[in-house]
Amino acid sequence: MLEVNDLNAWYGTSHILQGVSLEVRKGELVCLIGRNGAGKTTTVKSIAGLIPKAKGSVKFEGVELLGRPTHTRFSKGLAYVPEERRIVPGLTVRENIRLGLLASPLRRREADVIDEIAETFPRLKERLDQMAITMSGGEQQMLAIARAVASKPKMVLLDEPSEGIMPVLVDEMFEYFAALKRSGVTILLIEQNVGLALRIADRAYILDQGEIVYSGSAQTMLADEAIQERYCAV
C-alpha cells in the first residue's frame, strides 16, 4: 500500500534522511523505531508532505505522492497524527473532531460519525462539549487520533502517540491501535515504547542516523534484546 524508496530529506542544509526505503502492506501495522534524533519523525512528515525539501519516491496505492500537497494525500486516504497533537484550543472536543471531516465525503454524516467516535473513545464521549484544551495530555492525544480516523482513512501515520502519557491511557491507546488494525486500517507507527509497539506490530524497521539499518518481523525483533539495546535505547 505504501512504498517509500530512496527517500532523502533536508532541514535547511542538514541532510536528515539518507536513502530511506520501506513498505507497509495493506492491513499491516508496521512500526518504525530508533533512538531520538534518528529521523523517524522526519520520515513520517515526508510521507505526509510536511517536509518541503525531499526527493526519492513515496507511493501510496501505486500513486506517487512526493511533490503533491498534504491535502491531496489526505484525500487519497492517508491520515497523520503528529507528535505535537495540534488540538485547536479554542474549540470543544466535538468541534475538533469536526475538523477531521472538513474535506471528507463523510461530512454529510457528521452527527453519525461523531456518535461512532464517541462510542469508540468513551473518555471523549463524556467530554464532547468540553473545551479540548482543558483535557489531560493523554485525552488530547486520544482526541488527535479520533480526529484523524473520523474520515475513515485507509492508512494512519502515528508519531509517538504515547509520549508523555500516563500508562493506563497508553494501554487503552494501544488496545485501540490493535482494534483499528483488525478493522482493516493500515498503520505506520513511530513509538519509543519499543516493547509495546512490537507486541502489536507485524513488522518493524529500525532507523539510525537517517538510514534503515534493520528490518524484520516484530516478533523476531522483540526477542532480540541486543538489537534493541544497540539501536533503540534512549
DRENPA-3360 file (N, C-alpha, C; in nm, 2 decimals, always signed):
BEGIN
1 = MLEVNDLN = +0.08/-0.12/+0.00/+0.00/+0.00/+0.00/+0.09/+0.13/+0.00 ~ +0.19/+0.13/+0.09/+0.28/+0.24/+0.09/+0.42/+0.19/+0.06 ~ +0.48/+0.25/-0.04/+0.61/+0.22/-0.08/+0.70/+0.34/-0.08 ~ +0.80/+0.34/+0.00/+0.90/+0.45/+0.01/+1.03/+0.40/-0.04 ~ +1.09/+0.47/-0.14/+1.21/+0.43/-0.20/+1.31/+0.54/-0.21 ~ +1.43/+0.52/-0.15/+1.54/+0.61/-0.16/+1.50/+0.75/-0.12 ~ +1.43/+0.76/-0.01/+1.38/+0.89/+0.04/+1.49/+0.97/+0.11 ~ +1.52/+1.09/+0.06/+1.61/+1.18/+0.12/+1.54/+1.31/+0.16;
9 = AWYGTSHI = +1.58/+1.36/+0.28/+1.51/+1.49/+0.32/+1.61/+1.57/+0.40 ~ +1.58/+1.70/+0.39/+1.67/+1.80/+0.45/+1.59/+1.90/+0.53 ~ +1.66/+1.95/+0.64/+1.61/+2.07/+0.71/+1.72/+2.17/+0.68 ~ +1.69/+2.27/+0.60/+1.80/+2.36/+0.56/+1.91/+2.29/+0.48 ~ +2.03/+2.29/+0.53/+2.14/+2.22/+0.47/+2.17/+2.09/+0.54 ~ +2.09/+2.06/+0.64/+2.12/+1.93/+0.72/+2.05/+1.81/+0.64 ~ +2.12/+1.72/+0.60/+2.07/+1.60/+0.53/+2.03/+1.50/+0.63 ~ +1.89/+1.49/+0.66/+1.84/+1.41/+0.77/+1.82/+1.27/+0.73;
17 = LQGVSLEV = +1.74/+1.25/+0.62/+1.71/+1.11/+0.57/+1.81/+1.08/+0.46 ~ +1.87/+0.97/+0.46/+1.97/+0.94/+0.36/+1.94/+0.80/+0.29 ~ +1.84/+0.81/+0.20/+1.81/+0.69/+0.12/+1.72/+0.59/+0.20 ~ +1.62/+0.64/+0.27/+1.53/+0.55/+0.34/+1.43/+0.48/+0.25 ~ +1.42/+0.35/+0.26/+1.33/+0.27/+0.18/+1.25/+0.17/+0.28 ~ +1.12/+0.17/+0.26/+1.04/+0.08/+0.35/+0.91/+0.06/+0.28 ~ +0.83/-0.04/+0.32/+0.70/-0.06/+0.27/+0.60/-0.10/+0.38 ~ +0.48/-0.07/+0.36/+0.37/-0.11/+0.45/+0.26/-0.17/+0.37;
25 = RKGELVCL = +0.24/-0.30/+0.38/+0.14/-0.37/+0.30/+0.00/-0.34/+0.36 ~ -0.10/-0.36/+0.28/-0.24/-0.34/+0.32/-0.28/-0.42/+0.44 ~ -0.33/-0.36/+0.54/-0.38/-0.43/+0.66/-0.27/-0.45/+0.77 ~ -0.14/-0.41/+0.74/-0.04/-0.43/+0.83/-0.03/-0.32/+0.94 ~ +0.03/-0.35/+1.05/+0.08/-0.25/+1.14/+0.23/-0.26/+1.15 ~ +0.30/-0.16/+1.10/+0.44/-0.16/+1.09/+0.49/-0.05/+1.18 ~ +0.59/-0.09/+1.26/+0.65/+0.02/+1.35/+0.79/+0.06/+1.30 ~ +0.82/+0.19/+1.31/+0.95/+0.25/+1.28/+1.01/+0.29/+1.41;
33 = IGRNGAGK = +1.12/+0.23/+1.45/+1.17/+0.26/+1.58/+1.32/+0.30/+1.57 ~ +1.37/+0.36/+1.67/+1.51/+0.41/+1.67/+1.53/+0.51/+1.78 ~ +1.65/+0.55/+1.80/+1.68/+0.65/+1.91/+1.63/+0.78/+1.87 ~ +1.62/+0.87/+1.97/+1.58/+1.01/+1.95/+1.68/+1.07/+1.85 ~ +1.63/+1.14/+1.75/+1.71/+1.21/+1.65/+1.75/+1.12/+1.54 ~ +1.70/+1.00/+1.53/+1.73/+0.91/+1.42/+1.67/+0.95/+1.29 ~ +1.56/+1.03/+1.29/+1.50/+1.07/+1.17/+1.36/+1.01/+1.15 ~ +1.30/+0.95/+1.26/+1.17/+0.89/+1.25/+1.06/+0.99/+1.22;
41 = TTTVKSIA = +1.06/+1.10/+1.29/+0.95/+1.20/+1.26/+0.97/+1.26/+1.13 ~ +1.09/+1.28/+1.09/+1.12/+1.34/+0.95/+1.06/+1.24/+0.85 ~ +1.07/+1.11/+0.87/+1.02/+1.02/+0.77/+0.87/+1.03/+0.76 ~ +0.80/+1.03/+0.87/+0.65/+1.04/+0.85/+0.61/+1.17/+0.80 ~ +0.68/+1.28/+0.84/+0.64/+1.41/+0.79/+0.67/+1.42/+0.64 ~ +0.77/+1.35/+0.59/+0.80/+1.35/+0.45/+0.69/+1.27/+0.38 ~ +0.64/+1.16/+0.44/+0.53/+1.09/+0.38/+0.41/+1.17/+0.37 ~ +0.38/+1.25/+0.48/+0.26/+1.33/+0.49/+0.27/+1.46/+0.41;
49 = GLIPKAKG = +0.39/+1.49/+0.35/+0.40/+1.61/+0.27/+0.44/+1.74/+0.35 ~ +0.50/+1.72/+0.46/+0.53/+1.83/+0.55/+0.67/+1.88/+0.55 ~ +0.75/+1.81/+0.47/+0.90/+1.84/+0.46/+0.92/+1.90/+0.32 ~ +0.94/+2.02/+0.30/+0.95/+2.08/+0.16/+1.06/+2.03/+0.08 ~ +1.17/+2.00/+0.15/+1.29/+1.96/+0.07/+1.31/+1.81/+0.08 ~ +1.26/+1.74/-0.01/+1.27/+1.59/-0.01/+1.28/+1.54/-0.15 ~ +1.35/+1.43/-0.17/+1.35/+1.37/-0.30/+1.35/+1.21/-0.28 ~ +1.32/+1.14/-0.39/+1.31/+1.00/-0.39/+1.17/+0.96/-0.44;
57 = SVKFEGVE = +1.11/+0.86/-0.37/+0.97/+0.82/-0.41/+0.89/+0.78/-0.29 ~ +0.77/+0.83/-0.29/+0.67/+0.79/-0.19/+0.54/+0.76/-0.26 ~ +0.51/+0.63/-0.27/+0.39/+0.59/-0.35/+0.29/+0.53/-0.25 ~ +0.16/+0.57/-0.27/+0.05/+0.52/-0.19/-0.05/+0.46/-0.29 ~ -0.07/+0.34/-0.27/-0.16/+0.26/-0.37/-0.12/+0.28/-0.51 ~ +0.02/+0.29/-0.53/+0.07/+0.30/-0.67/+0.08/+0.44/-0.72 ~ +0.03/+0.54/-0.65/+0.03/+0.68/-0.69/+0.15/+0.75/-0.62 ~ +0.23/+0.82/-0.70/+0.34/+0.90/-0.65/+0.29/+1.02/-0.57;
65 = LLGRPTHT = +0.33/+1.03/-0.45/+0.29/+1.14/-0.36/+0.39/+1.26/-0.35 ~ +0.52/+1.22/-0.37/+0.62/+1.33/-0.35/+0.59/+1.44/-0.44 ~ +0.59/+1.56/-0.39/+0.56/+1.68/-0.47/+0.42/+1.72/-0.46 ~ +0.33/+1.63/-0.41/+0.19/+1.67/-0.40/+0.16/+1.73/-0.26 ~ +0.07/+1.83/-0.26/+0.04/+1.89/-0.13/-0.02/+1.79/-0.03 ~ -0.01/+1.83/+0.10/-0.06/+1.75/+0.21/-0.21/+1.71/+0.19 ~ -0.29/+1.81/+0.15/-0.44/+1.79/+0.15/-0.47/+1.68/+0.04 ~ -0.39/+1.68/-0.07/-0.41/+1.57/-0.17/-0.38/+1.44/-0.11;
73 = RFSKGLAY = -0.28/+1.42/-0.03/-0.25/+1.29/+0.03/-0.37/+1.25/+0.13 ~ -0.42/+1.35/+0.20/-0.53/+1.32/+0.29/-0.65/+1.27/+0.21 ~ -0.68/+1.34/+0.10/-0.80/+1.30/+0.02/-0.78/+1.16/-0.04 ~ -0.66/+1.11/-0.05/-0.64/+0.97/-0.10/-0.65/+0.86/+0.01 ~ -0.68/+0.91/+0.13/-0.70/+0.81/+0.24/-0.58/+0.80/+0.34 ~ -0.49/+0.89/+0.34/-0.37/+0.89/+0.42/-0.39/+0.99/+0.54 ~ -0.39/+0.95/+0.66/-0.41/+1.04/+0.78/-0.28/+1.04/+0.86 ~ -0.26/+1.15/+0.93/-0.14/+1.17/+1.00/-0.17/+1.23/+1.14;
81 = VPEERRIV = -0.12/+1.17/+1.25/-0.14/+1.22/+1.38/+0.00/+1.26/+1.43 ~ +0.03/+1.39/+1.44/+0.16/+1.44/+1.47/+0.19/+1.42/+1.62 ~ +0.32/+1.42/+1.65/+0.36/+1.41/+1.79/+0.30/+1.53/+1.88 ~ +0.29/+1.65/+1.81/+0.25/+1.77/+1.89/+0.10/+1.77/+1.91 ~ +0.02/+1.68/+1.86/-0.12/+1.67/+1.87/-0.20/+1.77/+1.79 ~ -0.16/+1.90/+1.81/-0.22/+2.01/+1.74/-0.37/+2.02/+1.76 ~ -0.41/+2.01/+1.88/-0.55/+2.03/+1.92/-0.58/+2.18/+1.91 ~ -0.69/+2.22/+1.85/-0.73/+2.36/+1.85/-0.78/+2.40/+1.98;
89 = PGLTVREN = -0.71/+2.49/+2.06/-0.75/+2.51/+2.20/-0.88/+2.59/+2.21 ~ -0.92/+2.67/+2.12/-1.05/+2.74/+2.13/-1.17/+2.67/+2.09 ~ -1.16/+2.54/+2.06/-1.27/+2.46/+2.02/-1.30/+2.35/+2.12 ~ -1.42/+2.30/+2.12/-1.46/+2.19/+2.20/-1.41/+2.06/+2.14 ~ -1.43/+1.95/+2.21/-1.39/+1.82/+2.16/-1.47/+1.79/+2.04 ~ -1.60/+1.81/+2.04/-1.68/+1.79/+1.92/-1.63/+1.87/+1.80 ~ -1.60/+1.99/+1.82/-1.56/+2.08/+1.71/-1.42/+2.04/+1.65 ~ -1.33/+1.99/+1.74/-1.21/+1.94/+1.69/-1.22/+1.82/+1.61;
97 = IRLGLLAS = -1.32/+1.73/+1.64/-1.34/+1.61/+1.56/-1.40/+1.65/+1.43 ~ -1.48/+1.75/+1.43/-1.54/+1.80/+1.30/-1.43/+1.84/+1.20 ~ -1.32/+1.89/+1.25/-1.21/+1.94/+1.16/-1.16/+1.82/+1.08 ~ -1.17/+1.70/+1.13/-1.12/+1.59/+1.06/-1.21/+1.55/+0.95 ~ -1.33/+1.61/+0.94/-1.43/+1.58/+0.84/-1.45/+1.68/+0.73 ~ -1.37/+1.79/+0.75/-1.40/+1.91/+0.66/-1.38/+1.87/+0.51 ~ -1.28/+1.79/+0.48/-1.25/+1.76/+0.34/-1.30/+1.62/+0.30 ~ -1.38/+1.56/+0.39/-1.42/+1.42/+0.37/-1.57/+1.41/+0.32;
105 = PLRRREAD = -1.60/+1.31/+0.24/-1.74/+1.29/+0.20/-1.83/+1.26/+0.32 ~ -1.77/+1.21/+0.43/-1.84/+1.18/+0.55/-1.90/+1.30/+0.62 ~ -1.86/+1.42/+0.57/-1.91/+1.54/+0.64/-2.06/+1.54/+0.64 ~ -2.12/+1.48/+0.54/-2.27/+1.48/+0.53/-2.33/+1.39/+0.64 ~ -2.25/+1.31/+0.70/-2.30/+1.22/+0.80/-2.23/+1.26/+0.94 ~ -2.20/+1.39/+0.95/-2.12/+1.43/+1.07/-2.17/+1.38/+1.20 ~ -2.30/+1.39/+1.23/-2.36/+1.35/+1.36/-2.33/+1.21/+1.38 ~ -2.36/+1.12/+1.28/-2.34/+0.98/+1.29/-2.20/+0.94/+1.32;
113 = VIDEIAET = -2.11/+1.01/+1.25/-1.96/+0.98/+1.26/-1.92/+1.02/+1.40 ~ -1.96/+1.13/+1.45/-1.92/+1.17/+1.59/-1.98/+1.08/+1.69 ~ -2.10/+1.03/+1.67/-2.15/+0.93/+1.76/-2.07/+0.80/+1.76 ~ -2.02/+0.76/+1.64/-1.94/+0.64/+1.63/-1.81/+0.66/+1.71 ~ -1.75/+0.78/+1.68/-1.62/+0.81/+1.75/-1.64/+0.81/+1.90 ~ -1.75/+0.87/+1.95/-1.78/+0.87/+2.09/-1.79/+0.74/+2.15 ~ -1.85/+0.64/+2.08/-1.86/+0.51/+2.13/-1.73/+0.44/+2.14 ~ -1.64/+0.47/+2.04/-1.51/+0.41/+2.04/-1.42/+0.46/+2.14;
121 = FPRLKERL = -1.43/+0.59/+2.17/-1.35/+0.66/+2.28/-1.44/+0.70/+2.39 ~ -1.47/+0.62/+2.49/-1.56/+0.66/+2.60/-1.52/+0.78/+2.67 ~ -1.39/+0.80/+2.69/-1.34/+0.92/+2.76/-1.38/+1.05/+2.68 ~ -1.38/+1.04/+2.55/-1.42/+1.16/+2.47/-1.57/+1.18/+2.47 ~ -1.64/+1.07/+2.48/-1.79/+1.07/+2.48/-1.84/+1.16/+2.60 ~ -1.77/+1.15/+2.71/-1.81/+1.22/+2.83/-1.77/+1.37/+2.82 ~ -1.69/+1.40/+2.72/-1.64/+1.54/+2.71/-1.66/+1.61/+2.58 ~ -1.76/+1.57/+2.50/-1.78/+1.62/+2.37/-1.80/+1.77/+2.37;
129 = DQMAITMS = -1.86/+1.83/+2.47/-1.88/+1.97/+2.47/-1.79/+2.04/+2.56 ~ -1.68/+1.98/+2.60/-1.58/+2.04/+2.69/-1.48/+2.10/+2.60 ~ -1.42/+2.21/+2.64/-1.31/+2.27/+2.57/-1.19/+2.18/+2.57 ~ -1.14/+2.15/+2.45/-1.03/+2.05/+2.43/-0.91/+2.08/+2.51 ~ -0.88/+2.21/+2.53/-0.75/+2.24/+2.60/-0.76/+2.21/+2.75 ~ -0.88/+2.19/+2.80/-0.89/+2.16/+2.94/-0.87/+2.01/+2.98 ~ -0.85/+1.93/+2.88/-0.83/+1.79/+2.90/-0.69/+1.75/+2.93 ~ -0.66/+1.64/+2.98/-0.52/+1.59/+3.01/-0.45/+1.57/+2.88;
137 = GGEQQMLA = -0.32/+1.56/+2.89/-0.24/+1.53/+2.77/-0.28/+1.40/+2.70 ~ -0.30/+1.30/+2.78/-0.35/+1.17/+2.72/-0.48/+1.18/+2.65 ~ -0.57/+1.25/+2.71/-0.70/+1.27/+2.65/-0.69/+1.35/+2.52 ~ -0.61/+1.45/+2.52/-0.59/+1.53/+2.40/-0.53/+1.44/+2.29 ~ -0.44/+1.35/+2.32/-0.38/+1.26/+2.22/-0.49/+1.17/+2.17 ~ -0.58/+1.12/+2.25/-0.69/+1.04/+2.20/-0.78/+1.12/+2.11 ~ -0.80/+1.25/+2.14/-0.87/+1.34/+2.05/-0.80/+1.35/+1.91 ~ -0.67/+1.37/+1.92/-0.60/+1.38/+1.79/-0.61/+1.26/+1.70;
145 = IARAVASK = -0.61/+1.14/+1.77/-0.63/+1.02/+1.70/-0.77/+1.01/+1.64 ~ -0.87/+1.04/+1.73/-1.01/+1.03/+1.69/-1.04/+1.13/+1.57 ~ -0.98/+1.25/+1.57/-1.00/+1.34/+1.46/-0.94/+1.28/+1.33 ~ -0.82/+1.21/+1.34/-0.76/+1.16/+1.22/-0.84/+1.04/+1.17 ~ -0.90/+0.96/+1.25/-0.97/+0.84/+1.20/-1.12/+0.87/+1.17 ~ -1.17/+0.99/+1.20/-1.31/+1.02/+1.18/-1.34/+1.01/+1.03 ~ -1.25/+1.04/+0.94/-1.27/+1.04/+0.80/-1.26/+0.90/+0.74 ~ -1.24/+0.80/+0.83/-1.22/+0.66/+0.79/-1.11/+0.64/+0.68;
153 = PKMVLLDE = -0.98/+0.68/+0.72/-0.87/+0.67/+0.63/-0.83/+0.53/+0.60 ~ -0.76/+0.51/+0.49/-0.71/+0.37/+0.46/-0.59/+0.34/+0.54 ~ -0.51/+0.45/+0.57/-0.38/+0.43/+0.64/-0.36/+0.55/+0.74 ~ -0.31/+0.52/+0.85/-0.28/+0.62/+0.95/-0.13/+0.62/+0.99 ~ -0.07/+0.74/+0.99/+0.07/+0.76/+1.03/+0.06/+0.81/+1.18 ~ +0.12/+0.74/+1.27/+0.11/+0.78/+1.41/+0.25/+0.81/+1.46 ~ +0.27/+0.93/+1.51/+0.40/+0.98/+1.55/+0.41/+0.99/+1.70 ~ +0.48/+0.89/+1.77/+0.50/+0.90/+1.91/+0.37/+0.92/+1.99;
161 = PSEGIMPV = +0.27/+0.84/+1.97/+0.14/+0.86/+2.04/+0.14/+0.85/+2.19 ~ +0.24/+0.77/+2.25/+0.24/+0.75/+2.39/+0.33/+0.85/+2.47 ~ +0.39/+0.94/+2.39/+0.49/+1.04/+2.45/+0.42/+1.12/+2.57 ~ +0.48/+1.11/+2.69/+0.43/+1.19/+2.80/+0.29/+1.15/+2.85 ~ +0.25/+1.03/+2.83/+0.11/+1.00/+2.87/+0.12/+0.89/+2.98 ~ +0.02/+0.90/+3.07/+0.02/+0.80/+3.18/+0.00/+0.66/+3.13 ~ +0.06/+0.56/+3.20/+0.05/+0.42/+3.15/-0.09/+0.37/+3.12 ~ -0.19/+0.40/+3.21/-0.32/+0.35/+3.19/-0.38/+0.40/+3.06;
169 = LVDEMFEY = -0.35/+0.52/+3.02/-0.40/+0.57/+2.89/-0.32/+0.51/+2.77 ~ -0.20/+0.49/+2.79/-0.12/+0.42/+2.69/-0.17/+0.28/+2.66 ~ -0.21/+0.21/+2.76/-0.26/+0.07/+2.74/-0.39/+0.08/+2.66 ~ -0.48/+0.18/+2.70/-0.60/+0.19/+2.62/-0.58/+0.23/+2.48 ~ -0.48/+0.31/+2.46/-0.45/+0.36/+2.32/-0.40/+0.24/+2.24 ~ -0.31/+0.16/+2.29/-0.26/+0.05/+2.21/-0.36/-0.06/+2.19 ~ -0.45/-0.07/+2.28/-0.57/-0.17/+2.25/-0.65/-0.12/+2.14 ~ -0.66/+0.02/+2.13/-0.74/+0.07/+2.02/-0.66/+0.06/+1.89;
177 = FAALKRSG = -0.53/+0.07/+1.89/-0.45/+0.05/+1.76/-0.46/-0.09/+1.71 ~ -0.46/-0.18/+1.80/-0.48/-0.32/+1.76/-0.62/-0.35/+1.70 ~ -0.72/-0.28/+1.77/-0.85/-0.30/+1.71/-0.87/-0.23/+1.58 ~ -0.80/-0.12/+1.56/-0.80/-0.04/+1.44/-0.74/-0.13/+1.32 ~ -0.63/-0.19/+1.36/-0.57/-0.28/+1.26/-0.66/-0.40/+1.22 ~ -0.73/-0.46/+1.32/-0.82/-0.57/+1.30/-0.94/-0.52/+1.21 ~ -0.97/-0.39/+1.21/-1.08/-0.34/+1.13/-1.04/-0.32/+0.98 ~ -0.91/-0.34/+0.96/-0.86/-0.33/+0.82/-0.78/-0.20/+0.79;
185 = VTILLIEQ = -0.76/-0.11/+0.89/-0.69/+0.01/+0.87/-0.54/-0.02/+0.88 ~ -0.46/+0.03/+0.78/-0.32/+0.01/+0.78/-0.25/+0.11/+0.86 ~ -0.14/+0.08/+0.94/-0.08/+0.17/+1.03/+0.07/+0.17/+1.02 ~ +0.13/+0.29/+1.02/+0.27/+0.30/+1.04/+0.29/+0.38/+1.17 ~ +0.35/+0.31/+1.26/+0.36/+0.36/+1.40/+0.51/+0.39/+1.44 ~ +0.53/+0.52/+1.48/+0.66/+0.56/+1.54/+0.64/+0.56/+1.69 ~ +0.73/+0.49/+1.76/+0.70/+0.47/+1.91/+0.83/+0.45/+1.98 ~ +0.85/+0.52/+2.09/+0.96/+0.50/+2.18/+0.94/+0.38/+2.27;
193 = NVGLALRI = +0.82/+0.34/+2.30/+0.79/+0.23/+2.38/+0.80/+0.10/+2.29 ~ +0.92/+0.06/+2.28/+0.95/-0.04/+2.18/+0.88/-0.17/+2.21 ~ +0.89/-0.22/+2.33/+0.82/-0.35/+2.36/+0.68/-0.35/+2.33 ~ +0.61/-0.24/+2.37/+0.46/-0.23/+2.35/+0.43/-0.23/+2.20 ~ +0.51/-0.15/+2.13/+0.49/-0.14/+1.98/+0.51/-0.27/+1.91 ~ +0.62/-0.34/+1.95/+0.65/-0.47/+1.88/+0.54/-0.57/+1.91 ~ +0.48/-0.57/+2.02/+0.38/-0.67/+2.06/+0.26/-0.66/+1.97 ~ +0.23/-0.54/+1.91/+0.11/-0.53/+1.83/+0.14/-0.52/+1.68;
201 = ADRAYILD = +0.27/-0.51/+1.65/+0.31/-0.49/+1.51/+0.33/-0.62/+1.44 ~ +0.32/-0.61/+1.30/+0.35/-0.73/+1.22/+0.50/-0.73/+1.19 ~ +0.55/-0.61/+1.15/+0.69/-0.60/+1.11/+0.75/-0.47/+1.17 ~ +0.88/-0.45/+1.16/+0.94/-0.33/+1.21/+1.07/-0.30/+1.13 ~ +1.09/-0.17/+1.13/+1.22/-0.11/+1.08/+1.29/-0.04/+1.19 ~ +1.42/-0.04/+1.18/+1.50/+0.04/+1.28/+1.57/+0.15/+1.19 ~ +1.56/+0.27/+1.24/+1.62/+0.38/+1.17/+1.73/+0.43/+1.26 ~ +1.85/+0.45/+1.20/+1.96/+0.50/+1.28/+2.04/+0.60/+1.19;
209 = QGEIVYSG = +2.05/+0.73/+1.24/+2.12/+0.83/+1.17/+2.07/+0.85/+1.03 ~ +1.94/+0.85/+1.01/+1.88/+0.87/+0.88/+1.88/+0.76/+0.78 ~ +1.92/+0.64/+0.83/+1.92/+0.52/+0.74/+1.85/+0.40/+0.81 ~ +1.79/+0.32/+0.73/+1.73/+0.19/+0.78/+1.85/+0.10/+0.80 ~ +1.86/+0.05/+0.92/+1.97/-0.05/+0.95/+1.92/-0.19/+0.98 ~ +1.79/-0.20/+0.99/+1.74/-0.34/+1.02/+1.59/-0.34/+0.98 ~ +1.54/-0.45/+0.93/+1.40/-0.47/+0.91/+1.37/-0.62/+0.93 ~ +1.25/-0.65/+0.98/+1.22/-0.79/+1.00/+1.09/-0.80/+1.07;
217 = SAQTMLAD = +1.05/-0.92/+1.11/+0.93/-0.94/+1.18/+0.94/-0.88/+1.32 ~ +0.82/-0.83/+1.37/+0.82/-0.77/+1.50/+0.85/-0.87/+1.61 ~ +0.81/-0.99/+1.60/+0.83/-1.10/+1.70/+0.98/-1.13/+1.71 ~ +1.05/-1.13/+1.59/+1.20/-1.16/+1.59/+1.27/-1.05/+1.66 ~ +1.23/-0.92/+1.63/+1.30/-0.81/+1.69/+1.27/-0.80/+1.84 ~ +1.14/-0.84/+1.88/+1.10/-0.84/+2.02/+1.19/-0.94/+2.10 ~ +1.23/-1.05/+2.04/+1.31/-1.15/+2.11/+1.46/-1.11/+2.11 ~ +1.50/-1.01/+2.03/+1.64/-0.98/+2.02/+1.68/-0.86/+2.10;
225 = EAIQERYC = +1.71/-0.88/+2.22/+1.74/-0.76/+2.31/+1.87/-0.69/+2.27 ~ +1.96/-0.76/+2.20/+2.09/-0.70/+2.16/+2.06/-0.59/+2.06 ~ +1.97/-0.62/+1.96/+1.94/-0.52/+1.86/+1.87/-0.40/+1.92 ~ +1.78/-0.43/+2.01/+1.70/-0.32/+2.08/+1.80/-0.23/+2.16 ~ +1.89/-0.29/+2.23/+1.99/-0.22/+2.31/+2.08/-0.13/+2.22 ~ +2.12/-0.19/+2.11/+2.21/-0.11/+2.02/+2.15/+0.01/+1.96 ~ +2.02/-0.01/+1.91/+1.97/+0.09/+1.82/+1.85/+0.17/+1.88 ~ +1.79/+0.12/+1.99/+1.66/+0.17/+2.04/+1.67/+0.23/+2.18;
233 = AV = +1.77/+0.21/+2.25/+1.78/+0.26/+2.39/+1.79/+0.41/+2.38 ~ +1.71/+0.48/+2.47/+1.71/+0.63/+2.47/+1.84/+0.68/+2.53;
% end
